[in-house]
Amino acid sequence: MFRPDYSLRRAPAAAEDARRERRLEQIRGLKLNVVSEADSGWDRARRAWNLAADQRPRHVAFPETADDVVKLVTFAGGDGLRVAPQGTGHGAGALGSVDDAVLMRPTRMRDVAIDAGRRRARVGAGVTWSEVQAAAAEHGLAGLAGTSPEIGVVGYTLGGGLGWLARRYGLACNSVLAIDVVTANGVLLHVDREHEPDLFWALRGGGGSFGIVTALEFALYPVRELYAGALFWPQERAAEILATWQAWTSGVPDSVTSVGRLLNLPALLEIPESLRGRSFVLIEAACLATTDEGIELLRPLRELGPEIDTFTMLAPTSLGALHMDPVEPVPVSIDGWLLADLPTGAIDALVGAAGAGSGSPLLSVELRHLGGALLDAAPEYGALASLDARFATAAIGMVPSADRAAAVERHSAVVRAALAPWEADRNYPNFAERSSSVSDFHSPATCERLGRVKARYDPRDLIRSTHPIPTA
Ligand SMILES: Cc1cc2nc3c(=O)[nH]c(=O)nc-3n(C[C@H](O)[C@H](O)[C@H](O)COP(=O)(O)OP(=O)(O)OC[C@H]3O[C@@H](n4cnc5c(N)ncnc54)[C@H](O)[C@@H]3O)c2cc1C
C-alpha cells in the first residue's frame, strides 16, 4: 500500500512553484476535474452555498468516483496540501480558511439507490436530501432530512442531523448503517459496526475530520404522509403564543416535532403581498398522524386564532418547503445553541431581545423542540448519541454586506446573552458556526475517544473539516 510522506519540505520559491506546476499537471493527467485560480470557472468552482464564505482554496477538484478521491488525497498529501471535502457549502460559515487545501466537491457523485425491502438507501457524497426523499417516496419511505431540501446528506449526517422526524427516529447520524470513506493515507474503507468500528463510531456525529466520505448507507422509515404545516400570528403576540406552545410541547407524543419561531420577512417581491415585510410568530410542526389526529393535536394552538394556517396532509417530499429555507445560494449567518429549559422567563427574555420593537436585524430566531428519541443514547450509536437538551435555538440573518454582517453578529450575541441562563452544557455541531472547540459538543470521554480516532486515521491532519478534531 502506498503511504505518501505528507511532511512539508522547504524549497526555494521558484523551485517550489515549478514543482507545484508539475504536480498540478499530474493531477490534471489523472482527470480529477481540477479547477485552479487561472482557469475560467474558478469563482463558480470555489463558491459555497453560503455566499458569506469567500473561499480561496489552492484548487477545487470535482471527483466522479471513490477511486478519484483516493488519487486526489494521495496527490494533495504528496504536495503538502490538505483536502477539504464540501458537499454543498451550507456549512461553509463554520469551515474557516481553506487556503492550504484542495476543496473537494463531490457534486458529480450523485448515485441514489433505494433498497425498499430492507428500507435502506445508499447515496453518493454529492447527494442532497431532496434527491433521497424523492427516490424514497416512490416506496412510501423517507429519510431523516432536515428543514432544507438542498442540504448535503453527508455533511448534515456527519454533524448529527436534526430534522422533522427527529423526536420519533432520532438524529440522522444514528440511522447510518455503513460508510465508504477514503482515509488520509489514501485507502478506501467500507466501515460499519463490524469493520473499523471506531472510525464508524467517530463519523456518526463527530464530523468530517476523519476521512473523506464517498458514500453513505442509512435506514429509511415508512412515512407516506404527515399532518404538517405552520400557524402564523402577528409578532406582537409572541410571548403569549410561544408560552402556550412551550406548554403544549410537554404533552405531545414523540410523533410530533415542532418549531416555534420569530420571523421577520423582508420586503421582497417574491414574497406574497400579504406577508411581505411583516413580522410573525410561527409554530411549525410535522405530525406522524392522520388528519383527525392532527386536528385534535393542534386544537390548543388553533384556539389562539392564527392569522394563517397551512396545516394539511403532506408527502415527506413536501416537508422541504415547510420551514421556508432559501434554496438558492445566499449570504447567511447562523448561530445556534441548545437550551436546557424554556420557562416563561426565557421566552420573555427571547421576545425582549428579538421580538416586536427590539430592532432585531435577524431574519429568524427559532426554537426547535427536542426530546423523544433524541434523548435515547443506545450503546450502538455514534459519537453524537443523543441531544441532552429540551430545545435547540438558532439565530439566522442575511449578511449581504460587512455592515449587515456586523449588525447580525451583534444581535445574535444579544439574543444568546438573553438566553444564557438557560443554555445547556453542550452545543449542537450542525447549528454552530462560531463554536471552535470539540468540547463544546461532546463529553470529555467522547472528545478523548474522537482524538484517538483522529490520531489513528489522520495523524498529520490532512483533512480540513468544520469543527476539526485535534489529535489526542
Ligand atoms: C438553510 C440551512 C438550514 C439548515 N437546516 C438544518 C436542519 O434542519 N438540521 C440540521 O441538523 N442542520 C441544519 N443545517 C446545518 C447543516 O446541516 C450543516 O451546515 C451541514 O454541515 C451541511 O452539510 P452540507 O454537506 O450541505 O454542507 P457542507 O458545507 O458542504 O459540509 C459541511 C461539512 O461537512 C463535512 N463534509 C461534507 N461532505 C463531506 C464528505 N464527503 N466527507 C467528509 N466530510 C464531509 C465537512 O467537514 C464540511 O465542511 C442547516 C443549514 C442551513 C444553511
The ligand as an SDF file (V2000), in Angstrom:
LIG
                    3D

 53 58  0  0  0  0  0  0  0  0999 V2000
  -30.5470   26.9670    5.4540 C   0  0  0  0  0  0  0  0  0  0  0  0
  -29.9780   25.9220    6.3860 C   0  0  0  0  0  0  0  0  0  0  0  0
  -30.8290   25.0250    7.0130 C   0  0  0  0  0  0  0  0  0  0  0  0
  -30.3110   24.0530    7.8660 C   0  0  0  0  0  0  0  0  0  0  0  0
  -31.1670   23.1710    8.4790 N   0  0  0  0  0  0  0  0  0  0  0  0
  -30.6630   22.1940    9.2670 C   0  0  0  0  0  0  0  0  0  0  0  0
  -31.5290   21.2390    9.8920 C   0  0  0  0  0  0  0  0  0  0  0  0
  -32.7370   21.2660    9.7410 O   0  0  0  0  0  0  0  0  0  0  0  0
  -30.9620   20.2960   10.6890 N   0  0  0  0  0  0  0  0  0  0  0  0
  -29.6070   20.2010   10.8720 C   0  0  0  0  0  0  0  0  0  0  0  0
  -29.1610   19.2930   11.5720 O   0  0  0  0  0  0  0  0  0  0  0  0
  -28.7760   21.0870   10.2790 N   0  0  0  0  0  0  0  0  0  0  0  0
  -29.2680   22.0720    9.5010 C   0  0  0  0  0  0  0  0  0  0  0  0
  -28.4240   22.9710    8.9260 N   0  0  0  0  0  0  0  0  0  0  0  0
  -26.9860   22.8440    9.1580 C   0  0  0  0  0  0  0  0  0  0  0  0
  -26.4020   21.8490    8.1530 C   0  0  0  0  0  0  0  0  0  0  0  0
  -26.8270   20.5480    8.4430 O   0  0  0  0  0  0  0  0  0  0  0  0
  -24.8780   21.9010    8.2300 C   0  0  0  0  0  0  0  0  0  0  0  0
  -24.4550   23.1620    7.7640 O   0  0  0  0  0  0  0  0  0  0  0  0
  -24.2460   20.7820    7.4120 C   0  0  0  0  0  0  0  0  0  0  0  0
  -22.8680   20.7560    7.6880 O   0  0  0  0  0  0  0  0  0  0  0  0
  -24.4930   20.9680    5.9450 C   0  0  0  0  0  0  0  0  0  0  0  0
  -23.9830   19.8740    5.2130 O   0  0  0  0  0  0  0  0  0  0  0  0
  -23.5850   20.0990    3.6890 P   0  0  0  0  0  0  0  0  0  0  0  0
  -22.8770   18.8900    3.2240 O   0  0  0  0  0  0  0  0  0  0  0  0
  -24.7530   20.5810    2.9310 O   0  0  0  0  0  0  0  0  0  0  0  0
  -22.5880   21.3220    3.8520 O   0  0  0  0  0  0  0  0  0  0  0  0
  -21.0420   21.4480    3.5670 P   0  0  0  0  0  0  0  0  0  0  0  0
  -20.6760   22.8380    3.9280 O   0  0  0  0  0  0  0  0  0  0  0  0
  -20.7750   21.0050    2.1920 O   0  0  0  0  0  0  0  0  0  0  0  0
  -20.3790   20.4280    4.5560 O   0  0  0  0  0  0  0  0  0  0  0  0
  -20.2100   20.7510    5.9090 C   0  0  0  0  0  0  0  0  0  0  0  0
  -19.0290   19.9530    6.4400 C   0  0  0  0  0  0  0  0  0  0  0  0
  -19.3460   18.5700    6.4280 O   0  0  0  0  0  0  0  0  0  0  0  0
  -18.1710   17.8300    6.1680 C   0  0  0  0  0  0  0  0  0  0  0  0
  -18.3570   17.0810    4.9250 N   0  0  0  0  0  0  0  0  0  0  0  0
  -19.1880   17.3590    3.9030 C   0  0  0  0  0  0  0  0  0  0  0  0
  -19.0660   16.4180    2.9390 N   0  0  0  0  0  0  0  0  0  0  0  0
  -18.1270   15.5480    3.3750 C   0  0  0  0  0  0  0  0  0  0  0  0
  -17.5580   14.3600    2.8340 C   0  0  0  0  0  0  0  0  0  0  0  0
  -17.9150   13.8580    1.6610 N   0  0  0  0  0  0  0  0  0  0  0  0
  -16.6270   13.7050    3.5760 N   0  0  0  0  0  0  0  0  0  0  0  0
  -16.2380   14.1740    4.7910 C   0  0  0  0  0  0  0  0  0  0  0  0
  -16.7420   15.2900    5.3360 N   0  0  0  0  0  0  0  0  0  0  0  0
  -17.6780   15.9640    4.6390 C   0  0  0  0  0  0  0  0  0  0  0  0
  -17.0280   18.8140    6.0200 C   0  0  0  0  0  0  0  0  0  0  0  0
  -16.3830   18.9900    7.2710 O   0  0  0  0  0  0  0  0  0  0  0  0
  -17.7530   20.0640    5.6170 C   0  0  0  0  0  0  0  0  0  0  0  0
  -17.0300   21.2430    5.9170 O   0  0  0  0  0  0  0  0  0  0  0  0
  -28.9160   23.9760    8.0900 C   0  0  0  0  0  0  0  0  0  0  0  0
  -28.0600   24.8830    7.4640 C   0  0  0  0  0  0  0  0  0  0  0  0
  -28.5800   25.8550    6.6230 C   0  0  0  0  0  0  0  0  0  0  0  0
  -27.6280   26.8220    5.9650 C   0  0  0  0  0  0  0  0  0  0  0  0
  1  2  1  0
  2  3  1  0
  2 52  2  0
  3  4  2  0
  4  5  1  0
  4 50  1  0
  5  6  2  0
  6  7  1  0
  6 13  1  0
  7  8  2  0
  7  9  1  0
  9 10  1  0
 10 11  2  0
 10 12  1  0
 12 13  2  0
 13 14  1  0
 14 15  1  0
 14 50  1  0
 15 16  1  0
 16 17  1  0
 16 18  1  0
 18 19  1  0
 18 20  1  0
 20 21  1  0
 20 22  1  0
 22 23  1  0
 23 24  1  0
 24 25  2  0
 24 26  1  0
 24 27  1  0
 27 28  1  0
 28 29  2  0
 28 30  1  0
 28 31  1  0
 31 32  1  0
 32 33  1  0
 33 34  1  0
 33 48  1  0
 34 35  1  0
 35 36  1  0
 35 46  1  0
 36 37  1  0
 36 45  1  0
 37 38  2  0
 38 39  1  0
 39 40  1  0
 39 45  2  0
 40 41  1  0
 40 42  2  0
 42 43  1  0
 43 44  2  0
 44 45  1  0
 46 47  1  0
 46 48  1  0
 48 49  1  0
 50 51  2  0
 51 52  1  0
 52 53  1  0
M  END
$$$$
